[in-house]
Amino acid sequence: MRVTQSMIYDSSVSYTNSALGRLIHLSNQNATQKKINTLSDDPGGVEVVLDSRSFLRNLELYDDNCGLASDWLKLADDILGQASSLLNNTIALAEQAASGTLTDTQRDMIAEEAREDFEQMVTFANTEFNGDNIFGGHVTDGQTYTPGLHATVRDTGTDPEAVDYVSGSAGTTMIVQFLDAGTVGMGAASDLAYRYSPDGGMTWETGVLAAGDTELDLGTCRMGLADGTAVTAVPSPDPAEFDREASTTIYVRPAATYNGDDSDGNEIRHYGDAPVSAEAKGGFASNVIVRIDSDGDITTGLDYSYSTDDGATWVTGRTSDDGVLQVPGGHLELTGAGGTAVSAGEQFVITPRTADISLDIAPGGGEVVINSVGKDIFGGLYAAPGGTGACADPAGADNVLETMANLVAALETNDQDMIGRCLEDLNAAHDHLVNQAGVVGARAARVEFVQSALGSQKTATEYRISQTEDADLTALTTEISKAQYTYQAVLQTSSIVMGMSLLDYL
Amino acid sequence: MSANSIYSIGYTSLLNAQAGISVASNNIANVDTPGYTRQTVTTSSTPYITLNGQTVGTGAEIEEIARHYNSFLGGQYRTASAQQAMWYTVSDYLYGNESLFNDSSEYGLSTALDNYLGGWNALTQNPASEAARSELLGYAKTYTDMLRQTSAGLDEQITILDDRISDNVTRVNELTAELAEINTLITGRSDDPGLLDSQAMLLDELSALVDIQTVPGSNGQVTVQTGEGLTLVSSERSYDLALLPPRATADLTTGSGFDGAVYFSGTCSDEVTVEFVTGGNIGAGAQFRVSLDGGETWVTDESGETAVFDAGGESDPVEVAGVSIWFGTKTDSAALPSAAASEGDSFSIVAKKGLYWLGGTSEPVNITPQGSPLDAGGGVRLSGGALAGLLSCRDEYMGDYQAALDTLAYETIWETNYAHSQGAGLTHRQQAFGDYPAADTSAPASESGLFFADEITSGSMSFAIYDEATGDPVGVTELDFSSVPPGIATFDPDVHSIEDVASVINASFPGMMTATVDDGRLSLAAEDGYSFEFAGDSTGLLAACGLNTFFTGTDAGSIAVTPGVTADPARVNTGHVNGAGEVNEGDTATADALSDLSDRDITFQWLDSSSTMTISEFMHTLSSRVGTDSLSAQQRFAYADTIANGLQAQKTSFSGVNLDEELTSLTRYQQNYETASKLIQTAREMIDTVLGLI
């Protein structure tokens, strides 16, 4: 092959360029210690690295969430453990008091300690983490429980739900009895005289409830009775030791009102005009939209779809022939209210009263609830949304705060029978509390487990990223020496070839 | 044999040597002249004569000054050079483009997107926190800024490409004109080395711009065609290429009586082919399918089936890949054609500046490359040269990336806004202003011209009303559309208009809340003493109207955080109106839904295909695609470059100048010259000797 002048120079330039390019490329890898410095270095690897990095960032978020969840749950677990010990102490007090061989002073001291226990329990229930209530459901601001007063109807003859509210304050339990029999409120035939004692029945003050009125003035506090409550009068003559069973007797004692929210029940929003009423049963974590897909009849059959993400995506092709529509978390029950036909396009939105604060802690939708609904653990008084006034919720012995408050009332009024009953209730309440603590403890344990699993996933992902994008130092160093050698060789041969000319010899 | 004849032989050899020296010096002088072809002198013996019965030579004369040019190699080189130039252009632009999408520094678009979604997660931890809200807004702003910047970066690239395309078209037309000029000059001078060299050089330059093939004529003229057979130069005529604005052409089946024309608005980097699959009148049964790659594959719907669209008039256009398509008569875009379209009638819409060949026929011929240059070919579309590379870069690469970014922005905006519009912020609302305008507020929502109109579905929405002073819930009320015609209870996007929605809201909340439609936008305001909250919307209408939304804008170039949210971080929705009608501070329903976007699969409609993946995965796929495109262009360039350089080497090896060789020739001719003069001297001496005898 003929070699021409321009070939000599052109090829020298192109060989030098490519050798230098290779050297620069490797030196760039050496500087960053990465194999992938620009997308075209390894497009497949780029996708792996980017996907892995996103996954890693997600893992870090999950890890972060786990940390926070763990803090909340450990605090709750710790508080519930202390609450359980506190309740044990109250039970011990009740047992002592029930033995009946106590001096007045001893009984006063026990009563005082029981009252302090009650107040401490309210403090526990008001626990905050970083300014957020942990037992208030979604109501993380404000005070979860407000201490106050409520009353227990002691005798069996009077309606146990007779007391609507008590306002004001009272340092000790107040006993209220009526001197006149009759009906409270609008149905009253005449004024009702009553008496009240702040010291367990040793001394009494009197007052008169005007006909038509429902609120009793008890000195430092006021008690509202339900309109139409029938009351009976203290027997005549008045026995020396006042009788708690014979006539209407009410103890005004401490109480705590729950201000948080609950996860009981749900609301149905009906988009459409089908003459049916809807009711949802079950536990729903979020809104569920049910859509009727074809004109149908709730008694014979209809097609429907549902969405758990506010309509962004739908699960279609569901059918029902009895008006019961199965959806995640429960079912929607349609019953005729003037008709049974439903038309396509009608929608029913199940809107639960949500209270759970849940955090994503693992890939693929792993969630943990970090807060609790206080009233489901501690009880107390609760005014449900749309309800009238606050009442004990839950009713019965599981209501820890109400049970403790009743013990305070029994001790302060030296009511042996009631102390005995309270003792039984307290044991049940303790079981309830321990169960609830178990739920929280199990969640805390799960978070710890997930967190350690996240750690290993993180290591595996970091390893994968490193394998894909990090340069192999030994191989790289060798490659660089090779490229350097090539470059030098190219320079040397080029200079030799370019330096030669026939002129030198002519 | 006389001394005179020796004189004569000496004289011609002297001339021969002079010619040799002159050619060698010309070669040496032109060693670096581009396109120069080496010449050599060939001599041949002059006729022998018979003298005294003996045959005697009479010397030598110059037969030709040969030009060492191999036209076969020249043609091969030009074909290779067209590929080399195309791939050089493509790989060069794509390599530069990589930095726009490069995330290896961990400060790229992917990271910004992850951070934005992570911001919602932080709010699930601490929904009431002002700091977490500001952080989220910061991340959202970074993400939208980067999307806009990347989009602007691509726009900039496209502008540069357009400029270069235009320059190159001008240059191609200049070159073909010059070639035609040479064809004129060369007639009768078919061995003029200067003209031939110029011709070869012009062809080489042209081949780097457009792939060409040449047919040399016996008279020195050359006929030039594109690689696909369209004539650029023939005899003394050249045919121009031109860039023409967006246009559409029809290709009717034989026997079709269709008398209408296709109309369009909008732009698309791909050519849109419309083909009727069901014949019929426009707006009354005629249906068509659409291809973005010249009919290779057809646009699919979300289920993966070929999408079929109802052909309509100007008031009812079909939106595909950013282009609205409708049919009208040949003279009036708003009138419906009277004759029916036949199955198989097809139309080609070039909704961009395209490259056309203006030769011969009355209609310009579209030669814009179509599809990836990796599998280019077919028809008359250009498949080589820098011009094809530039057009491919603009349409196939940058255009696709821009479309992908727009898809990314679209899904980010819609998915975020849909979830956000379901939720509630920290404070109840006194008013809310719609962000997206509808062109026609009295038309059904699906035809209102709202940008997201296609996303609106049937269903309804609820509003929660609160006492302004206490914040206590007054109640949650569902909208009932029975009060507006045609009296159906739920909202139907094909029936109810934006104005209907406003009047239903006004009828549902008398004295508490009013809705107004102003300038195409739906706005709400609470009456004195009340405040309100959005309590769920299964229609997507709120998100489409931009009420209670997080992002504003419609594509990668316009996405931004809604000013209302930026101004008041309390408007970042984390909670929602729950079953008790309350919005609680610790509620994370909406923040949860948005945080879940990080691992929720979404269907992306990108150009003619749909794929289901998370937003991050889509972004990563795009990055990987940018890298793959660049890498394969680099590889194709390396391949084309090797071939072209090899041919170039062969060509120069044949036609180029070697100085050592020329020095040798020079020395040889110099010696020839000396010897020839010696011959003359000898002849003179011979004559002198004879004359001395006298």
Boltz contact constraints between the chains, C-beta under 6 A:
constraints:
  - contact:
      token1: [A, 1]
      token2: [B, 653]
      max_distance: 6.0
  - contact:
      token1: [A, 2]
      token2: [B, 653]
      max_distance: 6.0
  - contact:
      token1: [A, 4]
      token2: [B, 652]
      max_distance: 6.0
  - contact:
      token1: [A, 4]
      token2: [B, 656]
      max_distance: 6.0
  - contact:
      token1: [A, 4]
      token2: [B, 657]
      max_distance: 6.0
  - contact:
      token1: [A, 4]
      token2: [B, 658]
      max_distance: 6.0
  - contact:
      token1: [A, 5]
      token2: [B, 31]
      max_distance: 6.0
  - contact:
      token1: [A, 5]
      token2: [B, 657]
      max_distance: 6.0
  - contact:
      token1: [A, 5]
      token2: [B, 658]
      max_distance: 6.0
  - contact:
      token1: [A, 5]
      token2: [B, 659]
      max_distance: 6.0
  - contact:
      token1: [A, 6]
      token2: [B, 652]
      max_distance: 6.0
  - contact:
      token1: [A, 6]
      token2: [B, 656]
      max_distance: 6.0
  - contact:
      token1: [A, 7]
      token2: [B, 649]
      max_distance: 6.0
  - contact:
      token1: [A, 7]
      token2: [B, 652]
      max_distance: 6.0
  - contact:
      token1: [A, 38]
      token2: [B, 98]
      max_distance: 6.0
  - contact:
      token1: [A, 39]
      token2: [B, 98]
      max_distance: 6.0
  - contact:
      token1: [A, 39]
      token2: [B, 102]
      max_distance: 6.0
  - contact:
      token1: [A, 39]
      token2: [B, 623]
      max_distance: 6.0
  - contact:
      token1: [A, 39]
      token2: [B, 626]
      max_distance: 6.0
  - contact:
      token1: [A, 39]
      token2: [B, 627]
      max_distance: 6.0
  - contact:
      token1: [A, 40]
      token2: [B, 627]
      max_distance: 6.0
  - contact:
      token1: [A, 40]
      token2: [B, 630]
      max_distance: 6.0
  - contact:
      token1: [A, 40]
      token2: [B, 631]
      max_distance: 6.0
  - contact:
      token1: [A, 43]
      token2: [B, 624]
      max_distance: 6.0
  - contact:
      token1: [A, 43]
      token2: [B, 627]
      max_distance: 6.0
  - contact:
      token1: [A, 43]
      token2: [B, 628]
      max_distance: 6.0
  - contact:
      token1: [A, 43]
      token2: [B, 631]
      max_distance: 6.0
  - contact:
      token1: [A, 46]
      token2: [B, 623]
      max_distance: 6.0
  - contact:
      token1: [A, 46]
      token2: [B, 624]
      max_distance: 6.0
  - contact:
      token1: [A, 46]
      token2: [B, 627]
      max_distance: 6.0
  - contact:
      token1: [A, 47]
      token2: [B, 620]
      max_distance: 6.0
  - contact:
      token1: [A, 47]
      token2: [B, 624]
      max_distance: 6.0
  - contact:
      token1: [A, 50]
      token2: [B, 103]
      max_distance: 6.0
  - contact:
      token1: [A, 50]
      token2: [B, 110]
      max_distance: 6.0
  - contact:
      token1: [A, 50]
      token2: [B, 620]
      max_distance: 6.0
  - contact:
      token1: [A, 50]
      token2: [B, 623]
      max_distance: 6.0
  - contact:
      token1: [A, 51]
      token2: [B, 620]
      max_distance: 6.0
  - contact:
      token1: [A, 54]
      token2: [B, 114]
      max_distance: 6.0
  - contact:
      token1: [A, 54]
      token2: [B, 616]
      max_distance: 6.0
  - contact:
      token1: [A, 57]
      token2: [B, 114]
      max_distance: 6.0
  - contact:
      token1: [A, 61]
      token2: [B, 118]
      max_distance: 6.0
  - contact:
      token1: [A, 61]
      token2: [B, 121]
      max_distance: 6.0
  - contact:
      token1: [A, 68]
      token2: [B, 125]
      max_distance: 6.0
  - contact:
      token1: [A, 138]
      token2: [B, 584]
      max_distance: 6.0
  - contact:
      token1: [A, 138]
      token2: [B, 586]
      max_distance: 6.0
  - contact:
      token1: [A, 138]
      token2: [B, 587]
      max_distance: 6.0
  - contact:
      token1: [A, 139]
      token2: [B, 584]
      max_distance: 6.0
  - contact:
      token1: [A, 140]
      token2: [B, 585]
      max_distance: 6.0
  - contact:
      token1: [A, 140]
      token2: [B, 586]
      max_distance: 6.0
  - contact:
      token1: [A, 141]
      token2: [B, 585]
      max_distance: 6.0
  - contact:
      token1: [A, 261]
      token2: [B, 584]
      max_distance: 6.0
  - contact:
      token1: [A, 266]
      token2: [B, 579]
      max_distance: 6.0
  - contact:
      token1: [A, 267]
      token2: [B, 579]
      max_distance: 6.0
  - contact:
      token1: [A, 269]
      token2: [B, 462]
      max_distance: 6.0
  - contact:
      token1: [A, 269]
      token2: [B, 478]
      max_distance: 6.0
  - contact:
      token1: [A, 271]
      token2: [B, 460]
      max_distance: 6.0
  - contact:
      token1: [A, 271]
      token2: [B, 478]
      max_distance: 6.0
  - contact:
      token1: [A, 271]
      token2: [B, 490]
      max_distance: 6.0
  - contact:
      token1: [A, 272]
      token2: [B, 489]
      max_distance: 6.0
  - contact:
      token1: [A, 272]
      token2: [B, 490]
      max_distance: 6.0
  - contact:
      token1: [A, 273]
      token2: [B, 482]
      max_distance: 6.0
  - contact:
      token1: [A, 273]
      token2: [B, 489]
      max_distance: 6.0
  - contact:
      token1: [A, 289]
      token2: [B, 538]
      max_distance: 6.0
  - contact:
      token1: [A, 310]
      token2: [B, 422]
      max_distance: 6.0
  - contact:
      token1: [A, 311]
      token2: [B, 538]
      max_distance: 6.0
  - contact:
      token1: [A, 312]
      token2: [B, 418]
      max_distance: 6.0
  - contact:
      token1: [A, 345]
      token2: [B, 458]
      max_distance: 6.0
  - contact:
      token1: [A, 345]
      token2: [B, 490]
      max_distance: 6.0
  - contact:
      token1: [A, 347]
      token2: [B, 459]
      max_distance: 6.0
  - contact:
      token1: [A, 347]
      token2: [B, 538]
      max_distance: 6.0
  - contact:
      token1: [A, 349]
      token2: [B, 536]
      max_distance: 6.0
  - contact:
      token1: [A, 351]
      token2: [B, 579]
      max_distance: 6.0
  - contact:
      token1: [A, 352]
      token2: [B, 579]
      max_distance: 6.0
  - contact:
      token1: [A, 353]
      token2: [B, 578]
      max_distance: 6.0
  - contact:
      token1: [A, 353]
      token2: [B, 579]
      max_distance: 6.0
  - contact:
      token1: [A, 353]
      token2: [B, 580]
      max_distance: 6.0
  - contact:
      token1: [A, 354]
      token2: [B, 578]
      max_distance: 6.0
  - contact:
      token1: [A, 357]
      token2: [B, 586]
      max_distance: 6.0
  - contact:
      token1: [A, 357]
      token2: [B, 588]
      max_distance: 6.0
  - contact:
      token1: [A, 359]
      token2: [B, 124]
      max_distance: 6.0
  - contact:
      token1: [A, 385]
      token2: [B, 580]
      max_distance: 6.0
  - contact:
      token1: [A, 502]
      token2: [B, 660]
      max_distance: 6.0
  - contact:
      token1: [A, 502]
      token2: [B, 663]
      max_distance: 6.0
